[in-house]
Amino acid sequence: MQASGIESLARRLAAYLPPDDVAAVRRAHAFGAQAHSGQQRKTGEPYIAHPLAVAEILADLHVDGDTLCAALLHDVIEDTAATRAQIAEQFGEEVAALVDAVTKLTQIRFDTREQAQAAYFRKMMLAVAGDLRVMLIKLADRLHNMRTLGHLEPDKRRRIARETLEIYAPIANRLGMHQLRSELEELGFVALYPLRSRVLDEALRRARGNRHDLVGKIETALRHSLEAAGIRYRLVSREKHLYSVYQKMREDRIPLSEVYDVYALRIVVETVDDCYRVLGLVHNTYKPLPQRFKDYIAIPKTNGYQSLHTALFTPYGVPAEIQIRTEEMDRVANEGVAAHWSYKDPSGGGRPQQRAREWLQSLLELQRNAGDPQDFLDSVKVDLFPDEVYVFTPKGLILALPAGATAVDFAYAVHSDIGNHCVAVRVDRRLAPLSSALETGQTVEIITARTATPHPSWLSFVVTGKARAAIRHFLKNIDHQKAVELGRRLLEIELARLGTPMAQVPEQNIAGLLREFSAKAMDDLLEDVGLGKRLAAVVATHLVSGMPQTTGRPPRSGLRRALARVAPRWLVGKDGHSAPLAIKGTEGLVVSYGKCCRPIPGDPIRGYVSAGRGVVIHVDGCPSTAEFAKQPDKWLDVEWQPAGDARFPVDIRVEVVDQRGELATLAAAIADMDCNIANVQLNNRDGIHAVDDFTLEVRDRVHLARIMKRLRTLKSVRRIIRKRG
């Protein structure tokens, strides 16, 4: 049976491949059959039937011999004793690399299935960025697995179907492979939603007869117009596949009776000039519907798709959806990157291949910026949304972005540096917010500043994976730098207490410390200290271990001189002792403030080194810190340092007479004192009295005192207190 299968495949390959490549495919089949000997699929067939079916799918795309060999061998490393070296020896390094790229990460253990899938997906996509044929093999592999999905357990069927609809079908669409994408979607829909697909299929069958008659009448009218004009054409009717109808109904929230584009007509002509001539003819035959015309010939989709789309108002009460394209465009629309595959140059040579390479190269940048495999997978999923807007740069270049993309997404699409330094945007020569959603046809100009940096709030409105990954990467680095800076400050304090400035610690002590704590660099260790994962006192003790005069404190004058040479100004007290750690409120995530006591500048404070949170600041005497009394080595002396416009949250409770407009009066009085209200909670309103809890953002205790004094002047206010705990 399998012998007849490989013979049939060989005959098909002989029509476009040289004899040597066909012979290599035969050898790959024999190697795979031997390696998988004794293995069976859930269907009961010999396992080699699956790789052979994958190769047959790829043969329909006319791929090269190495890709076919890799398809026949794509499971041998994972499921048999065969090794990569054996494949490289018999079939060449190129085939071995393709097989390895498709192989799952079975040797690595992950906490969850989602992490394993994300890591495998990242490996696969990075391999694809180097060779597009990896994705062709994987898509063909997934397609055959979907065709035989019925033999698996229900839970596994649903998981694979959902993965197909969320990842693999959108990738096939992104690569322009319409036929393969449609079958993946159809099979995935039936497996994931069997009841919905069955009900919808039956409803379509019932409605098909009447719709088919109407399409036949429209087709006859169009043929008459085209033949009268003497244009050579091919007219075919296209029925929307089941999953597309389901998506249309769900997204537009409409019943099946209102889905008018279940049937569409495609007119295929010889030249681009004929496309536009046919467009005029069909618009003369039936009136076009406004705002339903799209010219994807002048502005192709990101996957290389080109066609004219229009909708016609017909006398039958049903709009006619029309697509007009050349034979070349039709082939690209169906096969995408596989159209005009260059056998000697796997990078391909046509528009779809070029656009696919550009997208795949962008994945490399996403990978560099993504924190972990799951972040990478989430970013790629965002980038796979099919709806797009087309906007122009000031120089007239066209950029395609996902629907809902903002000016910040546009900036990062141009270049990461443009995104990192953008401060404003002009849309059609008018200033607009950076969060503005862009629309097709707009001209976008980004204004940058050298000192500008990404803001965390941008993550709430950007939609492209590239923008999201770049912003996260920048913010993560900022947090790392602040943690390193704080760790250095904490370590300098402890070294000063031991009488040994950092500059006097021998290099061998530092190298030994890094080995002992398994740290690659001093910054990594300082980050752990800054985040509270390691105690500064322990690290300092290890650093000075074995050095003379490491116990006790040296003379104050000597310590002062040593610190003055190597330590920042904040480290040296007036009497030569190490000063408390200075807190400005601008340290970022490495310094946090206890919500139990809400310390603000002016309050007496102490710092507690908390694992993973850095230094947590509490008001001195805060009741919630009683449990920390047994860990005196984790407490730090800290003090406030003026920090300009830094704001700190503080809670107050206001008891007032309950009357109309009272909350607005309180808010206005607070705003008059240059204070923002971060949160408000209304309690105990009984029509006579009310208790309102406010979280205010203040500069210091003086600022808070002025706000409370201002509120006490209001006649309705009975009592004000600062809440603690």
Order of alpha helices (4+ residues) and beta strands (2+ residues): alpha-alpha-alpha-alpha-alpha-alpha-alpha-alpha-alpha-alpha-alpha-alpha-alpha-beta-alpha-beta-alpha-beta-beta-beta-beta-alpha-alpha-alpha-beta-beta-alpha-alpha-beta-beta-beta-alpha-alpha-alpha-alpha-alpha-beta-beta-beta-beta-beta-beta-alpha-beta-beta-alpha-beta
